[in-house]
Amino acid sequence: MLRSQENETALVQRSIRNTHRTLKNKAVEKALELEARGAPLEELLPWISGDNNRRVVIEGELDAGMAYCGQVVGLITNLPTVKEVIDDLISGALAIGERLSAMGVF
């Protein structure tokens, strides 16, 4: 996902009124093809099943199923540790507190 762009996503499962945004891959392309020709749910299931989605998420088989994400996927450029996220939150909060204090608000 770190190398993905926002235009590398697609909306799938519209035909069954269960729309999701996912990274484009082989399974997504097949599901979109089936939906475009009006395939019934039974035909879609092999491509949209939870079992296949688990293979994507847990086993890393990126073409096996849906890799759900939002358009923001194109804005993700790094993968910070939990410590880095917490440290950044704390330093940001301290900076805001200092600015409010200087204004006499806090």
QUIWO-V583713 format. One record per residue. RES is the residue in one small letter. OMEGA is omega in radians with two decimals (* if undefined). Layout:
<<RES/OMEGA> <RES/OMEGA>>
//
This chain:
<<m/-3.13> <l/-3.13> <r/-3.08> <s/3.07> <q/-3.10> <e/3.13> <n/3.10> <e/3.10> <t/3.11> <a/3.04> <l/-3.11> <v/3.10> <q/3.07> <r/-3.05> <s/3.12> <i/3.08> <r/3.11> <n/-2.99> <t/3.09> <h/2.99> <r/-3.09> <t/3.04> <l/3.09> <k/3.04> <n/-3.09> <k/-3.13> <a/-3.14> <v/3.12> <e/3.12> <k/3.12> <a/3.12> <l/3.11> <e/3.13> <l/3.14> <e/-3.12> <a/3.13> <r/3.04> <g/-3.13> <a/3.10> <p/-3.13> <l/-3.11> <e/3.13> <e/-3.14> <l/-3.01> <l/3.14> <p/-3.08> <w/-3.05> <i/-3.04> <s/3.09> <g/3.10> <d/3.12> <n/3.12> <n/3.07> <r/3.10> <r/3.11> <v/-3.01> <v/-3.02> <i/-3.07> <e/3.10> <g/3.09> <e/-2.94> <l/3.12> <d/-3.06> <a/-3.06> <g/-3.07> <m/3.03> <a/-3.03> <y/3.13> <c/3.06> <g/3.12> <q/-3.12> <v/-3.14> <v/3.13> <g/-3.13> <l/-3.12> <i/-3.08> <t/3.12> <n/-3.13> <l/-3.08> <p/3.05> <t/3.09> <v/3.12> <k/3.13> <e/3.12> <v/-3.13> <i/3.12> <d/3.13> <d/3.09> <l/-3.13> <i/-3.12> <s/3.09> <g/3.13> <a/3.11> <l/3.12> <a/3.11> <i/3.11> <g/3.11> <e/3.12> <r/3.11> <l/3.12> <s/3.12> <a/3.12> <m/-3.13> <g/-3.11> <v/-2.99> <f/*>>
//
